[in-house]
């Protein structure tokens, strides 16, 4: 089934677009902070020891299982009562989760119960952000011109990396500013308090956003589905498969190629904790720069060819980059981390419009919820834990790169056979002639 091409005129104000694009900062600040601070949290909540880091990463993986559930709940709400209300609700819950995390008692105070409380809050946070990124992507896609969808929706990915950059910068500053004893005693709370304040500001800003013009169209036409998820499963099963495949590649390149890297470098003894965090700052800057360029490129040449090129890169580059980081000096480590980050940022950039364009407005959030977050739960939340576990079992430090390569190879048949979704190119193909650059939008 060829994805539906809609012709809605953008009606969202520029202020609403800016709030929506920047609001993914909070989601990725929190989840990136957890991974960047994994070694610290392993001491604070799980008492340190040989298996504490694995336990911390396992908690991350377990909590991610809540993301699909949250995505389906918020996707249903967004498809039934509107995108804007859903985004306000999810940010309210995220604010509460981050503030409560900052106030948790640690292992020294209540023993193993500290780790259990942290896990419960991670699950609550994962549920809250389940439909966050997909909701923002759908909102941006539905509110911008068709010829700029790739660029504008990629800003959600860029803003996500701004959140990651903010997280790693705050983490690096806190780690550098105090001793390990002070960091474990109270300093770890600072980044979570900062995140709670940031989330609160976005919560207030979201209350001023316009509603999506596509959802308003559905209300006017009485086409809002009674059961969005059932509607999507019944009418768009191939789209769900394509969305899952694209998101699988995006998730493993991001969570193994970016967020796991600091833990990989420090736990393998390659770099000290503080230096690995500063290196991740450079990688985050690289992602912010490459993301809008890739999104704009997909507007010009199409989503499909860009995804295919990135899939090939995913098969070839990560294995060598992890090997380079494991065996080289600091310059080689930096080069490997930046290349991996650019690959992950590029996949996320084109994956945002490519997945959202698989579905019409009716049931779009539910379709994204099922396809994107299921892939993220498996290939995002679980893979940092598996990468650390497999390295310890095999001693092969390049193994995380092999994990990315295997997934890239597995999804390549889907990328090669998927239809193009960039609206101008779809219409040009239907007319049987080459696409003009912009004039027919």
C-alpha positions in Angstrom: 0.0 0.0 0.0 1.4 3.4 -1.0 1.3 5.9 1.9 -1.4 8.5 1.7 -0.3 12.0 0.5 -2.2 14.7 2.1 -2.6 18.3 0.9 -3.3 20.2 4.1 -2.2 23.9 4.3 -0.1 24.7 7.3 -2.0 26.6 9.9 0.2 26.3 13.0 1.7 29.5 14.2 5.5 29.9 14.2 5.5 30.1 18.0 3.7 26.8 18.3 6.1 25.2 15.9 9.1 26.5 17.9 7.6 25.2 21.2 6.8 21.8 19.7 10.3 21.4 18.0 12.2 22.4 21.2 10.1 20.4 23.6 11.7 17.1 22.8 14.7 18.5 24.6 13.2 17.4 27.9 12.5 13.8 26.9 16.0 13.2 25.7 17.6 15.2 28.5 16.1 12.8 31.0 16.8 9.5 29.2 20.2 10.5 28.0 21.1 11.7 31.5 20.2 8.3 33.0 22.7 6.6 30.6 25.4 9.2 30.9 25.1 9.1 34.7 24.8 5.3 34.7 28.1 4.7 36.5 27.2 7.2 39.2 23.6 5.9 39.6 25.0 2.4 39.9 26.9 3.5 43.0 24.2 5.7 44.5 21.2 3.3 44.1 22.7 -0.1 43.8 25.7 0.1 46.1 28.5 -0.2 43.6 30.1 -3.6 43.0 30.9 -5.6 39.9 27.3 -6.0 38.7 25.8 -2.6 39.7 26.3 -1.1 36.3 24.7 -4.0 34.6 21.8 -3.7 37.1 21.5 0.0 36.3 21.4 -0.6 32.6 18.9 -3.5 33.1 16.6 -1.0 34.9 16.8 1.2 31.9 15.9 -1.7 29.6 13.0 -2.8 31.9 11.6 0.7 32.1 11.6 1.0 28.3 9.1 -1.8 28.2 6.6 0.8 29.4 7.2 3.1 26.5 5.0 1.1 24.0 2.2 1.0 26.6 2.4 4.8 27.2 2.7 5.4 23.5 -0.5 3.5 22.8 -2.4 5.3 25.6 -1.2 8.7 24.5 -1.5 7.8 20.9 -5.2 6.9 21.4 -5.7 10.2 23.3 -4.0 12.2 20.6 -6.0 10.6 17.8 -9.2 11.1 19.7 -9.1 14.5 21.4 -6.1 16.2 19.8 -2.4 16.5 19.5 -2.0 19.6 21.7 -3.8 18.3 24.8 -1.9 15.1 24.7 1.5 16.9 24.6 0.5 19.0 27.6 -0.6 15.9 29.6 2.6 14.0 28.9 4.8 16.9 29.9 2.9 17.4 33.1 3.6 13.8 34.1 7.3 14.0 33.0 7.8 17.1 35.2 6.4 15.2 38.2 8.6 12.1 37.5 11.8 14.1 37.2 11.2 16.1 40.3 10.4 13.0 42.3 13.6 11.3 41.0 15.7 14.2 42.3 14.2 13.7 45.8 14.7 9.9 46.1 16.6 8.5 49.1 19.8 6.6 48.1 21.2 3.1 48.8 23.0 4.4 51.9 19.7 5.6 53.4 17.3 2.7 52.6 19.3 -0.1 51.0 18.0 -2.1 48.0 14.7 -0.3 48.2 16.4 2.7 46.7 17.0 0.8 43.4 13.5 -0.4 43.4 12.1 3.1 43.8 14.4 4.3 41.0 13.1 1.5 38.7 9.5 2.4 39.5 10.1 6.0 38.6 11.9 5.1 35.4 8.8 3.0 34.4 6.5 5.9 35.2 8.8 8.3 33.2 8.9 5.8 30.3 5.1 5.6 30.3 4.9 9.4 30.3 7.2 9.9 27.3 5.8 7.0 25.4 4.0 9.2 22.9 6.1 12.2 23.4 8.6 12.1 20.4 6.1 10.6 18.0 3.5 13.1 19.1 5.8 16.0 18.4 6.9 14.5 15.0 3.2 14.2 13.9 2.4 17.7 15.1 5.3 19.2 13.2 4.6 17.1 10.1 1.0 18.2 10.0 1.7 21.8 10.5 4.4 22.5 7.9 4.6 22.8 4.2 5.0 19.5 2.3 8.3 20.6 0.7 9.8 21.3 4.2 8.6 18.3 6.1 12.0 16.6 6.2 13.7 19.7 7.5 11.1 20.7 10.0 10.4 17.3 11.5 14.2 16.7 11.7 14.3 19.6 14.1 12.6 17.3 16.7 15.6 15.0 16.3 18.0 18.0 16.5 16.2 19.3 19.6 16.5 15.8 21.1 20.2 16.0 20.7 20.2 19.5 22.3 18.6 17.8 25.3 21.4 15.1 25.1 24.0 17.8 24.8 22.5 19.7 27.8 22.5 16.4 29.8 26.1 15.5 29.1 27.2 19.1 29.7 25.4 19.3 33.1 26.8 15.8 33.9 30.3 16.7 33.0 30.2 20.0 35.0 28.8 18.3 38.1 31.3 15.5 37.9 34.2 17.9 37.4 33.1 20.3 40.1 33.0 17.9 43.1 34.7 14.9 44.6 33.3 11.4 44.1 32.1 11.4 47.7 30.1 14.6 47.3 28.8 13.5 43.9 27.4 10.3 45.3 26.1 12.0 48.5 24.1 14.8 46.9 25.6 16.1 43.7 23.8 13.5 41.5 20.5 15.3 42.3 21.5 18.5 40.6 21.0 17.3 37.0 17.6 15.9 37.8 16.5 19.1 39.5 17.6 21.0 36.4 15.5 18.6 34.2 12.4 19.1 36.4 12.7 22.9 36.0 13.1 22.6 32.3 10.1 20.2 32.0 8.0 22.6 34.0 8.8 25.5 31.6 7.9 23.4 28.6 4.7 22.2 30.3 3.6 25.9 30.6 4.7 26.8 27.1 2.8 23.8 25.6 -0.5 25.1 27.0 -0.3 28.0 24.5 0.2 25.8 21.4 -2.3 25.7 18.5 -4.1 22.4 17.6 -2.8 20.5 14.6 -4.6 21.5 11.4 -4.9 17.9 10.3 -6.7 17.0 13.5 -9.1 20.0 13.0 -9.7 18.7 9.5 -10.7 15.3 10.9 -13.1 16.9 13.4 -14.6 19.0 10.6 -15.0 16.0 8.3 -16.1 13.7 11.2 -13.4 11.3 10.2 -11.8 10.9 13.7 -11.6 7.1 14.2 -13.5 5.6 17.2 -10.7 3.2 17.8 -7.5 4.6 16.2 -5.3 1.6 17.0 -7.7 -0.9 15.6 -8.2 1.3 12.5 -4.5 1.5 11.9 -3.9 -2.3 12.3 -6.8 -3.0 10.0 -5.8 -0.6 7.2 -2.1 0.0 7.5 -0.2 -3.2 8.4 2.5 -2.8 5.8 3.1 0.7 7.1 3.5 -0.6 10.6 6.2 -3.0 9.4 8.1 -0.3 7.6 7.8 2.0 10.6 9.2 -0.7 12.8 12.1 -1.4 10.5 13.1 2.3 10.1 12.8 2.9 13.9 14.8 -0.3 14.7 17.8 1.1 12.7 17.3 4.6 14.3 17.1 3.2 17.8 20.1 0.9 17.7 22.4 3.5 16.0 21.3 6.1 18.6 21.3 4.1 21.8 24.4 2.0 21.1 26.2 4.5 18.9 25.6 7.6 21.1 24.2 7.1 24.5 26.0 3.9 25.4 29.4 5.2 24.3 30.3 7.1 27.6 29.5 3.9 29.7 31.5 1.8 27.1 34.6 4.1 27.3 34.6 4.4 31.1 33.7 0.7 32.0 36.3 -0.6 29.5 39.0 1.6 31.1 39.5 3.5 27.8 38.7 7.0 29.2 38.0 8.4 32.7 34.3 9.1 33.5 34.7 12.9 33.1 36.6 12.8 29.9 34.1 10.4 28.3 31.3 12.7 29.1 33.1 15.7 27.5 33.7 13.6 24.4 30.0 12.9 24.2 29.5 16.7 24.2 31.4 17.0 20.9 29.4 14.1 19.5 26.2 15.8 20.4 27.3 19.0 18.7 28.0 17.0 15.6 24.6 15.5 15.6 22.9 18.9 16.0 24.7 20.1 12.9 24.1 17.0 10.7 20.5 16.4 11.5 18.8 19.4 9.7 21.1 18.9 6.7 20.0 15.3 6.4 16.3 16.3 6.8 16.6 18.9 4.1 18.4 16.4 1.8 15.5 14.0 2.2 13.2 16.8 1.1 15.2 17.1 -2.1 16.1 13.5 -3.1 13.5 11.6 -1.1 13.3 9.6 2.1 14.0 6.2 0.5 17.4 6.8 -1.0 18.7 8.6 2.0 17.6 5.7 4.3 19.2 3.2 2.0 22.5 5.1 2.0 22.4 5.2 5.8 21.5 1.5 6.0 24.7 0.7 4.0 26.7 3.0 6.3 25.2 1.2 9.3 26.5 -2.1 8.0 30.0 -0.8 7.3 31.0 1.9 9.8 30.0 1.0 13.4 32.2 -2.2 13.7 35.3 -0.3 12.7 34.4 2.8 14.8 34.1 0.7 18.0 37.3 -1.0 17.1 39.0 2.3 16.6 37.8 3.7 19.9 38.9 0.6 21.8 42.5 0.5 20.3 43.4 4.1 19.4 44.5 7.3 21.1 42.2 10.2 22.1 42.0 11.5 18.5 40.9 8.1 17.2 38.4 7.8 20.1 37.0 11.2 19.2 36.8 10.4 15.5 35.0 7.1 16.2 32.5 8.7 18.6 31.7 11.6 16.2 31.2 9.3 13.2 28.8 7.1 15.1 26.9 10.1 16.4 26.5 11.5 12.9 25.2 8.2 11.6 22.7 8.0 14.4 21.6 11.6 14.0 21.1 11.2 10.2 19.0 8.1 10.6 16.8 9.9 13.2 16.5 13.0 11.0 15.1 11.2 7.9 13.3 8.5 10.0 11.1 11.2 11.6 9.2 12.2 8.4 9.6 8.8 6.8 7.7 7.1 9.6 5.0 9.7 10.1 4.3 9.8 6.3 3.5 6.1 6.4 0.1 6.9 7.8 -2.8 9.4 7.1 -3.8 11.8 9.8 -6.5 9.4 11.0 -4.8 7.1 13.5 -1.3 8.5 12.8 -0.3 8.8 16.4 -1.5 5.2 17.1 0.4 3.9 14.1 3.6 5.6 15.2 3.0 4.5 18.8 2.9 0.8 17.7 5.6 0.9 15.1 8.1 3.3 16.5 8.0 2.6 20.3 7.9 -1.2 19.9 11.2 -0.9 17.9 12.6 1.6 20.4 11.8 -0.7 23.4 13.6 -3.6 21.8 16.5 -1.9 19.9 16.8 1.1 22.2 16.2 0.3 25.8 17.6 -3.2 25.7 20.7 -2.8 23.5 22.9 -0.8 25.9 22.5 -3.6 28.5 23.1 -6.3 25.9 26.2 -4.5 24.6 27.7 -4.3 28.0 26.8 -7.9 28.8 28.2 -9.2 25.6 31.5 -7.3 25.9 31.9 -8.8 29.4 31.1 -12.3 28.1 33.3 -12.2 25.0 35.9 -9.6 25.7 35.3 -8.3 22.1 35.1 -4.5 22.5 34.0 -4.0 18.9 30.9 -6.1 19.5 28.5 -3.1 19.9 29.3 -2.1 16.3 28.5 -5.6 15.1 25.1 -5.3 16.8 24.3 -2.2 14.7 25.6 -3.9 11.5 23.3 -6.9 12.0 20.2 -4.7 12.5 21.1 -2.6 9.5 21.5 -5.7 7.3 18.2 -7.1 8.6 16.1 -4.0 7.8 17.8 -3.4 4.4 15.1 -5.5 2.4 12.4 -3.3 3.9 14.3 -0.1 3.0 14.9 -1.3 -0.6 11.2 -2.2 -1.2 9.5 0.6 0.7 7.6 3.3 -1.4 8.8 6.8 -1.5 6.8 9.1 0.9 8.1 12.6 0.1 4.8 14.2 -1.3 6.3 16.0 -4.2 8.2 12.9 -5.4 5.1 10.8 -4.9 2.9 13.1 -7.1 5.7 13.3 -9.7 5.9 9.6 -9.9 2.2 9.3 -10.2 2.3 11.7 -13.2 5.2 9.7 -14.7 7.6 12.6 -14.9 10.6 14.0 -13.0 9.8 16.1 -9.9 10.4 19.8 -10.0 12.1 21.3 -7.1 9.3 23.3 -5.4 6.8 24.9 -7.8 4.1 22.3 -7.5 3.8 22.2 -3.8 
